[in-house]
Amino acid sequence: MAQKLSPKASAAKKKRDLEYAKSPVRKKRKRENQKKRRKYSAFQLKGKDVHHTKDGRLVLTSVLKNRGNYGKGTKNE
């Protein structure tokens, strides 16, 4: 569901999100996720995301849990 933001706030959020997406850490994680996803078939990946654990491992996890930050939400992420 999209957030209901004013045009000014929406532009600021878009700028923040783009800066985060282009950060070296984010690019590295995306590269690792894509590399791991290539090892699985489409059937194995259905409804799954590749998740970075705190100890650095990559594991398959449900989209619902991974994108919802395991019930903590994404506001402080």
N, CA, C and O atoms as a MOPAC input file, in Angstrom:
PM7 MOZYME 1SCF
protein

 N      0.84400 1    -1.16800 1     0.00000 1
 C      0.00000 1     0.00000 1     0.00000 1
 C      0.89800 1     1.24200 1     0.00000 1
 O      1.83700 1     1.32900 1     0.79100 1
 N      0.61700 1     2.17300 1    -0.86200 1
 C      1.40600 1     3.39700 1    -0.97400 1
 C      1.12100 1     4.32500 1     0.19400 1
 O      0.01100 1     4.36800 1     0.72400 1
 N      2.14000 1     5.05900 1     0.57800 1
 C      1.97200 1     6.04100 1     1.64300 1
 C      1.28300 1     7.27200 1     1.07300 1
 O      1.47000 1     7.61300 1    -0.09500 1
 N      0.49300 1     7.93100 1     1.89600 1
 C     -0.18400 1     9.16100 1     1.47000 1
 C      0.67700 1    10.33300 1     1.91600 1
 O      0.57400 1    10.79900 1     3.05100 1
 N      1.53300 1    10.80800 1     1.00400 1
 C      2.45000 1    11.89500 1     1.31500 1
 C      2.14900 1    13.10400 1     0.44900 1
 O      1.61500 1    12.98200 1    -0.65400 1
 N      2.50000 1    14.26700 1     0.96400 1
 C      2.37500 1    15.49100 1     0.16800 1
 C      3.40200 1    15.42200 1    -0.95900 1
 O      4.36200 1    14.65800 1    -0.86400 1
 N      3.22200 1    16.19400 1    -2.01100 1
 C      4.19800 1    16.17500 1    -3.11000 1
 C      5.62700 1    16.48300 1    -2.63500 1
 O      6.58400 1    15.88100 1    -3.12000 1
 N      5.76800 1    17.40600 1    -1.70100 1
 C      7.09000 1    17.77400 1    -1.18500 1
 C      7.70800 1    16.60200 1    -0.40600 1
 O      8.88100 1    16.27600 1    -0.59000 1
 N      6.91300 1    15.98000 1     0.45600 1
 C      7.39700 1    14.84600 1     1.24000 1
 C      7.70000 1    13.64700 1     0.34300 1
 O      8.66100 1    12.91400 1     0.58000 1
 N      6.88300 1    13.45300 1    -0.67800 1
 C      7.08500 1    12.35800 1    -1.62200 1
 C      8.40700 1    12.52200 1    -2.37300 1
 O      9.14300 1    11.55500 1    -2.57000 1
 N      8.70000 1    13.75600 1    -2.78800 1
 C      9.95800 1    14.02900 1    -3.49700 1
 C     11.15500 1    13.78500 1    -2.58100 1
 O     12.16900 1    13.23300 1    -3.00900 1
 N     11.03200 1    14.19900 1    -1.31900 1
 C     12.11600 1    13.99800 1    -0.36000 1
 C     12.34300 1    12.50900 1    -0.10100 1
 O     13.48500 1    12.05800 1    -0.01300 1
 N     11.25200 1    11.74900 1     0.02000 1
 C     11.35300 1    10.30200 1     0.24300 1
 C     11.99700 1     9.62400 1    -0.95700 1
 O     12.84200 1     8.74400 1    -0.79800 1
 N     11.60000 1    10.03000 1    -2.14800 1
 C     12.16200 1     9.44700 1    -3.36400 1
 C     13.67600 1     9.67400 1    -3.41100 1
 O     14.43400 1     8.77700 1    -3.78000 1
 N     14.10600 1    10.87700 1    -3.03400 1
 C     15.53400 1    11.20500 1    -3.02300 1
 C     16.27900 1    10.34600 1    -1.98700 1
 O     17.34700 1     9.80800 1    -2.28100 1
 N     15.71100 1    10.21800 1    -0.77300 1
 C     16.31700 1     9.40600 1     0.28800 1
 C     16.43800 1     7.95000 1    -0.13400 1
 O     17.48500 1     7.32600 1     0.04000 1
 N     15.34100 1     7.41100 1    -0.69800 1
 C     15.32000 1     6.00400 1    -1.11200 1
 C     16.34900 1     5.73000 1    -2.20000 1
 O     17.00000 1     4.68500 1    -2.19500 1
 N     16.49600 1     6.66300 1    -3.12900 1
 C     17.45600 1     6.49800 1    -4.21500 1
 C     18.88700 1     6.52400 1    -3.68000 1
 O     19.72400 1     5.73100 1    -4.11200 1
 N     19.17400 1     7.42800 1    -2.74300 1
 C     20.50800 1     7.49500 1    -2.14100 1
 C     20.83600 1     6.19100 1    -1.42700 1
 O     21.95700 1     5.69300 1    -1.52500 1
 N     19.85900 1     5.63400 1    -0.70500 1
 C     20.07100 1     4.37200 1     0.00300 1
 C     20.29100 1     3.22700 1    -0.98400 1
 O     21.16300 1     2.38400 1    -0.77300 1
 N     19.50800 1     3.19500 1    -2.05300 1
 C     19.61500 1     2.11700 1    -3.03500 1
 C     20.95700 1     2.14500 1    -3.75800 1
 O     21.44100 1     1.10500 1    -4.20300 1
 N     21.55800 1     3.31700 1    -3.87900 1
 C     22.83700 1     3.44800 1    -4.57200 1
 C     24.04000 1     3.36100 1    -3.64100 1
 O     25.17800 1     3.47700 1    -4.09400 1
 N     23.80800 1     3.15900 1    -2.35800 1
 C     24.92400 1     3.09600 1    -1.41400 1
 C     25.74400 1     1.82500 1    -1.66500 1
 O     25.19300 1     0.82300 1    -2.12100 1
 N     27.04600 1     1.85000 1    -1.37800 1
 C     27.90300 1     0.69000 1    -1.61500 1
 C     27.44300 1    -0.56800 1    -0.87100 1
 O     27.52100 1    -1.67400 1    -1.40600 1
 N     26.96600 1    -0.39300 1     0.35600 1
 C     26.49900 1    -1.55000 1     1.13600 1
 C     25.28800 1    -2.19200 1     0.47100 1
 O     25.21500 1    -3.41600 1     0.35800 1
 N     24.34300 1    -1.37500 1     0.03300 1
 C     23.12800 1    -1.90000 1    -0.59900 1
 C     23.44100 1    -2.58500 1    -1.92700 1
 O     22.86900 1    -3.62800 1    -2.24300 1
 N     24.35100 1    -1.99400 1    -2.70200 1
 C     24.73900 1    -2.59600 1    -3.97300 1
 C     25.39400 1    -3.95600 1    -3.74900 1
 O     25.14600 1    -4.90200 1    -4.49700 1
 N     26.22600 1    -4.04900 1    -2.71900 1
 C     26.90200 1    -5.31200 1    -2.40500 1
 C     25.87900 1    -6.38500 1    -2.02700 1
 O     25.95300 1    -7.51600 1    -2.50800 1
 N     24.92700 1    -6.02600 1    -1.16500 1
 C     23.91200 1    -6.99600 1    -0.75200 1
 C     23.05500 1    -7.45400 1    -1.92400 1
 O     22.72400 1    -8.63400 1    -2.03600 1
 N     22.69800 1    -6.51700 1    -2.79400 1
 C     21.89100 1    -6.87400 1    -3.96300 1
 C     22.65700 1    -7.82800 1    -4.87200 1
 O     22.09700 1    -8.79800 1    -5.38300 1
 N     23.93600 1    -7.54500 1    -5.06800 1
 C     24.78000 1    -8.40200 1    -5.89300 1
 C     24.84000 1    -9.82200 1    -5.30900 1
 O     24.73100 1   -10.80500 1    -6.04200 1
 N     25.01400 1    -9.91900 1    -3.97700 1
 C     25.06600 1   -11.22500 1    -3.31400 1
 C     23.73800 1   -11.96600 1    -3.44600 1
 O     23.71400 1   -13.16700 1    -3.71400 1
 N     22.63200 1   -11.24200 1    -3.25700 1
 C     21.30400 1   -11.86000 1    -3.36700 1
 C     21.06100 1   -12.41000 1    -4.76800 1
 O     20.56600 1   -13.52600 1    -4.92700 1
 N     21.40900 1   -11.62200 1    -5.78100 1
 C     21.18400 1   -12.05700 1    -7.15500 1
 C     22.02300 1   -13.28600 1    -7.48200 1
 O     21.55900 1   -14.19500 1    -8.17000 1
 N     23.25100 1   -13.31100 1    -6.99200 1
 C     24.13900 1   -14.45400 1    -7.22600 1
 C     23.54800 1   -15.72500 1    -6.59200 1
 O     23.56200 1   -16.79600 1    -7.19800 1
 N     23.03600 1   -15.58900 1    -5.37700 1
 C     22.44700 1   -16.73300 1    -4.67500 1
 C     21.16400 1   -17.19800 1    -5.37700 1
 O     20.92900 1   -18.40000 1    -5.49600 1
 N     20.33700 1   -16.25800 1    -5.84200 1
 C     19.07100 1   -16.61300 1    -6.49800 1
 C     19.29300 1   -17.41400 1    -7.77200 1
 O     18.47200 1   -18.26400 1    -8.11900 1
 N     20.39800 1   -17.15200 1    -8.47600 1
 C     20.68000 1   -17.87000 1    -9.72300 1
 C     20.89800 1   -19.36200 1    -9.49800 1
 O     20.76300 1   -20.15200 1   -10.43200 1
 N     21.23000 1   -19.75200 1    -8.28000 1
 C     21.49600 1   -21.16100 1    -7.97500 1
 C     20.21300 1   -21.98800 1    -7.81600 1
 O     20.27100 1   -23.21700 1    -7.79400 1
 N     19.07200 1   -21.33100 1    -7.70500 1
 C     17.80100 1   -22.01900 1    -7.47000 1
 C     16.92400 1   -21.99500 1    -8.70600 1
 O     17.05900 1   -21.12100 1    -9.56300 1
 N     16.02600 1   -22.96100 1    -8.78900 1
 C     15.04500 1   -22.95500 1    -9.87700 1
 C     13.89900 1   -22.01400 1    -9.50000 1
 O     13.75400 1   -21.63000 1    -8.33900 1
 N     13.09700 1   -21.65400 1   -10.48500 1
 C     11.96200 1   -20.75900 1   -10.24200 1
 C     10.98700 1   -21.39400 1    -9.25100 1
 O     10.38700 1   -20.69000 1    -8.43800 1
 N     10.82500 1   -22.70900 1    -9.31200 1
 C      9.91700 1   -23.41000 1    -8.40300 1
 C     10.37800 1   -23.26200 1    -6.95700 1
 O      9.55600 1   -23.04700 1    -6.06700 1
 N     11.68700 1   -23.37400 1    -6.71300 1
 C     12.21900 1   -23.26400 1    -5.35200 1
 C     12.10100 1   -21.83600 1    -4.81200 1
 O     12.00200 1   -21.63700 1    -3.60100 1
 N     12.11100 1   -20.85000 1    -5.69900 1
 C     12.09400 1   -19.44900 1    -5.27800 1
 C     10.69400 1   -18.87100 1    -5.13500 1
 O     10.54400 1   -17.74300 1    -4.66600 1
 N      9.68300 1   -19.60600 1    -5.52300 1
 C      8.32000 1   -19.07400 1    -5.50000 1
 C      7.94300 1   -18.61300 1    -4.09100 1
 O      7.90900 1   -19.41100 1    -3.15400 1
 N      7.66200 1   -17.31700 1    -3.95300 1
 C      7.27200 1   -16.75000 1    -2.65600 1
 C      8.42300 1   -16.57100 1    -1.68400 1
 O      8.20000 1   -16.36900 1    -0.49000 1
 N      9.66000 1   -16.64200 1    -2.18400 1
 C     10.83000 1   -16.55000 1    -1.30200 1
 C     11.71600 1   -15.37500 1    -1.68200 1
 O     11.76400 1   -14.96300 1    -2.84100 1
 N     12.41600 1   -14.84200 1    -0.68600 1
 C     13.44600 1   -13.82300 1    -0.86100 1
 C     14.73900 1   -14.39000 1    -0.28200 1
 O     14.70800 1   -15.29200 1     0.55600 1
 N     15.86100 1   -13.86300 1    -0.72600 1
 C     17.13500 1   -14.19700 1    -0.11200 1
 C     17.36000 1   -13.16700 1     0.99000 1
 O     17.28800 1   -11.96200 1     0.74900 1
 N     17.63200 1   -13.64700 1     2.18800 1
 C     17.74400 1   -12.77700 1     3.36400 1
 C     19.15700 1   -12.84100 1     3.92800 1
 O     19.72900 1   -13.92600 1     4.03600 1
 N     19.72800 1   -11.69300 1     4.29000 1
 C     21.01900 1   -11.63000 1     4.97100 1
 C     20.77600 1   -11.75400 1     6.47400 1
 O     20.07100 1   -10.93000 1     7.05600 1
 N     21.34700 1   -12.76800 1     7.09800 1
 C     21.21000 1   -12.91700 1     8.54700 1
 C     22.25400 1   -12.04100 1     9.23400 1
 O     23.15500 1   -11.51100 1     8.58400 1
 N     22.12700 1   -11.89400 1    10.55400 1
 C     23.06100 1   -11.04800 1    11.29800 1
 C     24.48000 1   -11.58900 1    11.26600 1
 O     25.43700 1   -10.81900 1    11.35100 1
 N     24.63100 1   -12.91700 1    11.14500 1
 C     25.97700 1   -13.49500 1    11.09700 1
 C     26.54400 1   -13.55300 1     9.67800 1
 O     27.61100 1   -14.12700 1     9.46400 1
 N     25.82800 1   -12.95500 1     8.69400 1
 C     26.35000 1   -12.84200 1     7.34300 1
 C     25.93100 1   -13.93400 1     6.37500 1
 O     26.26100 1   -13.86800 1     5.19100 1
 N     25.20600 1   -14.94200 1     6.86000 1
 C     24.75000 1   -16.00700 1     5.95700 1
 C     23.59600 1   -15.51500 1     5.10100 1
 O     22.90500 1   -14.56000 1     5.45600 1
 N     23.39400 1   -16.18100 1     3.96300 1
 C     22.26100 1   -15.90200 1     3.09200 1
 C     21.31800 1   -17.08800 1     3.16200 1
 O     21.73600 1   -18.22600 1     2.95000 1
 N     20.04400 1   -16.83500 1     3.45900 1
 C     19.05500 1   -17.90600 1     3.56400 1
 C     17.79600 1   -17.51200 1     2.80400 1
 O     17.49500 1   -16.32800 1     2.65100 1
 N     17.06300 1   -18.51900 1     2.32800 1
 C     15.77300 1   -18.26200 1     1.69500 1
 C     14.74000 1   -18.07100 1     2.79100 1
 O     14.68400 1   -18.84400 1     3.74800 1
 N     13.93300 1   -17.04900 1     2.64600 1
 C     12.91200 1   -16.74400 1     3.63900 1
 C     11.65800 1   -16.26700 1     2.91400 1
 O     11.74100 1   -15.83500 1     1.76500 1
 N     10.52000 1   -16.33800 1     3.55400 1
 C      9.28800 1   -15.92400 1     2.88700 1
 C      9.30700 1   -14.41500 1     2.62700 1
 O      9.86900 1   -13.64400 1     3.40500 1
 N      8.68700 1   -14.01900 1     1.53300 1
 C      8.61300 1   -12.60500 1     1.16100 1
 C      7.91900 1   -11.82200 1     2.26700 1
 O      8.35200 1   -10.72800 1     2.62700 1
 N      6.85200 1   -12.38100 1     2.79700 1
 C      6.06400 1   -11.70100 1     3.83400 1
 C      6.92300 1   -11.36000 1     5.05200 1
 O      6.87900 1   -10.23300 1     5.54600 1
 N      7.69800 1   -12.32000 1     5.53500 1
 C      8.52300 1   -12.07300 1     6.71300 1
 C      9.69700 1   -11.15200 1     6.41100 1
 O      9.99800 1   -10.24600 1     7.18800 1
 N     10.35600 1   -11.38600 1     5.28500 1
 C     11.56500 1   -10.61700 1     4.97600 1
 C     11.26100 1    -9.14300 1     4.72300 1
 O     11.96600 1    -8.27400 1     5.23700 1
 N     10.24300 1    -8.85500 1     3.95500 1
 C      9.94300 1    -7.46000 1     3.62300 1
 C      9.21800 1    -6.74000 1     4.74800 1
 O      9.14500 1    -5.51100 1     4.74800 1
 N      8.68600 1    -7.48200 1     5.69900 1
 C      8.03600 1    -6.87900 1     6.86100 1
 C      8.97200 1    -6.78700 1     8.03900 1
 O      8.56300 1    -6.41700 1     9.13900 1
 N     10.25700 1    -7.13000 1     7.81100 1
 C     11.28400 1    -7.06900 1     8.85500 1
 C     10.90700 1    -7.92100 1    10.06600 1
 O     11.13000 1    -7.52400 1    11.21000 1
 N     10.33500 1    -9.09200 1     9.80400 1
 C      9.97700 1   -10.06000 1    10.83900 1
 C      9.07700 1    -9.47200 1    11.92700 1
 O      9.26900 1    -9.73700 1    13.11400 1
 N      8.10000 1    -8.67600 1    11.51100 1
 C      7.10600 1    -8.12500 1    12.43500 1
 C      7.50800 1    -6.82100 1    13.07900 1
 O      6.70400 1    -6.22900 1    13.79900 1
 N      8.71800 1    -6.34800 1    12.85100 1
 C      9.17400 1    -5.09800 1    13.46500 1
 C      8.82000 1    -3.88200 1    12.60900 1
 O      8.92500 1    -2.74600 1    13.07200 1
 N      8.40300 1    -4.11300 1    11.37200 1
 C      8.11100 1    -3.01100 1    10.47200 1
 C      9.38100 1    -2.46300 1     9.85800 1
 O     10.48500 1    -2.88800 1    10.19900 1
 N      9.21600 1    -1.51400 1     8.94600 1
 C     10.38500 1    -0.99500 1     8.23400 1
 C     10.67300 1     0.46500 1     8.54200 1
 O     11.54800 1     1.06600 1     7.91900 1
 N      9.95200 1     1.04400 1     9.49100 1
 C     10.10700 1     2.46000 1     9.78100 1
 C     11.50800 1     2.81200 1    10.29100 1
 O     12.05800 1     3.84900 1     9.91900 1
 N     12.08500 1     1.96100 1    11.13700 1
 C     13.39400 1     2.26100 1    11.73100 1
 C     14.51700 1     1.48600 1    11.07400 1
 O     15.61700 1     1.40400 1    11.62100 1
 N     14.26000 1     0.92800 1     9.93200 1
 C     15.25400 1     0.09300 1     9.27200 1
 C     16.32500 1     0.91900 1     8.61200 1
 O     17.24500 1     0.36700 1     8.00700 1

